[in-house]
């Protein structure tokens, strides 16, 4: 399980973007199997509805499609506590720190995201990789 990447919301949003090259890369990641948290699902739904104005039915279908290929991890108070510590230690935004905390709790060694510094390493060697770089 540690070999599968934890994927941040910003990567999955390319699945529904007009950027074909990035959509293809996001789709390839998804097809290989990924790990995400409930936070990623929530953020995806929020952006799809508010910014992209997708109908609810389309949002629900896209999330169902993502969940077929993703191991979705729950959020817990321990995740919150670890995220708070990461935010302080690495000067991360709170939401980015919660993503990193969930990745660490899932035992991932890679976090695919555009929101962190590519190549950055966090606790226990979690490496940030920008799949589009």
C-alpha positions in Angstrom: 0.0 0.0 0.0 2.9 2.4 0.7 3.8 2.3 -3.0 0.6 3.9 -4.1 0.7 7.7 -4.0 -1.6 9.9 -1.9 -3.1 12.3 -4.3 -4.1 15.9 -3.5 -7.4 17.5 -4.7 -5.6 19.8 -7.2 -4.3 16.8 -9.1 -7.7 15.1 -9.4 -9.4 18.3 -10.5 -7.5 18.0 -13.8 -9.7 15.0 -14.5 -12.5 17.5 -15.4 -10.3 20.3 -16.8 -9.8 21.4 -20.4 -6.0 20.8 -20.1 -5.8 17.4 -21.9 -2.2 16.7 -21.1 -2.8 17.2 -17.3 -6.1 15.3 -17.5 -4.3 12.4 -19.1 -1.6 12.3 -16.3 -4.3 12.6 -13.6 -6.2 9.7 -15.2 -3.1 7.6 -15.4 -2.4 8.1 -11.7 -6.0 7.2 -10.9 -5.9 4.1 -13.1 -2.8 2.8 -11.2 -4.6 3.1 -7.9 -4.3 6.0 -5.4 -5.0 6.9 -1.8 -7.0 9.9 -0.9 -8.9 11.1 2.2 -12.5 12.2 2.6 -11.1 15.8 2.7 -10.0 15.3 -1.0 -13.6 14.2 -1.9 -15.0 17.2 -0.1 -12.7 19.7 -1.6 -13.2 18.2 -5.1 -17.0 18.5 -4.7 -16.7 22.1 -3.5 -14.6 23.2 -6.4 -16.7 21.3 -8.9 -19.9 22.9 -7.7 -18.8 26.5 -6.8 -16.0 27.3 -9.3 -16.9 25.0 -12.2 -20.7 25.1 -11.8 -21.0 21.3 -12.4 -24.5 19.9 -11.8 -24.9 17.8 -8.6 -25.5 14.7 -10.7 -22.2 15.1 -12.5 -20.3 15.8 -9.3 -21.7 12.7 -7.7 -20.9 10.6 -10.8 -17.3 11.9 -11.0 -16.8 11.2 -7.3 -18.2 7.7 -7.7 -15.8 7.1 -10.6 -12.8 8.4 -8.5 -13.8 6.2 -5.6 -13.7 3.1 -7.8 -9.9 3.6 -8.2 -9.1 5.2 -4.8 -8.6 3.9 -1.4 -10.4 6.5 0.6 -9.2 7.1 4.1 -11.4 8.6 6.9 -10.6 11.7 8.8 -10.1 11.5 12.6 -9.1 13.7 15.4 -5.6 12.1 15.2 -5.3 13.3 11.6 -6.3 16.8 12.7 -3.7 16.8 15.6 -1.0 15.6 13.3 -2.0 18.2 10.6 -1.8 21.0 13.1 1.7 19.9 14.1 2.8 19.7 10.5 1.3 23.1 9.7 3.3 24.7 12.5 6.6 22.7 11.8 6.7 23.2 8.0 4.7 26.5 7.8 2.0 24.8 5.6 -1.5 26.0 5.1 -3.9 24.2 7.4 -5.6 22.3 4.6 -2.3 21.3 3.0 -1.1 20.1 6.3 -4.2 17.9 6.8 -3.6 16.3 3.4 0.0 15.6 4.4 -1.2 14.2 7.7 -3.6 11.9 6.0 -0.9 10.7 3.6 1.4 10.0 6.5 -1.3 8.1 8.4 -1.9 6.0 5.3 1.8 5.0 5.2 2.4 6.7 1.8 5.9 7.6 0.8 4.7 10.0 -2.0 2.2 12.8 -2.1 1.2 14.0 -5.5 0.4 17.7 -5.4 1.0 21.1 -7.0 0.5 22.9 -3.7 3.7 22.0 -2.0 7.3 22.5 -3.0 8.2 19.6 -5.3 10.9 17.4 -3.8 10.1 18.6 -0.3 10.2 15.9 2.4 8.1 15.8 5.4 8.0 13.6 8.5 9.0 9.9 7.9 10.3 10.8 4.4 7.0 11.6 2.8 8.1 13.1 -0.6 6.1 15.7 -2.4 6.0 15.2 -6.2 4.3 17.3 -8.8 3.1 14.8 -11.3 2.9 17.5 -14.0 6.5 18.8 -13.7 
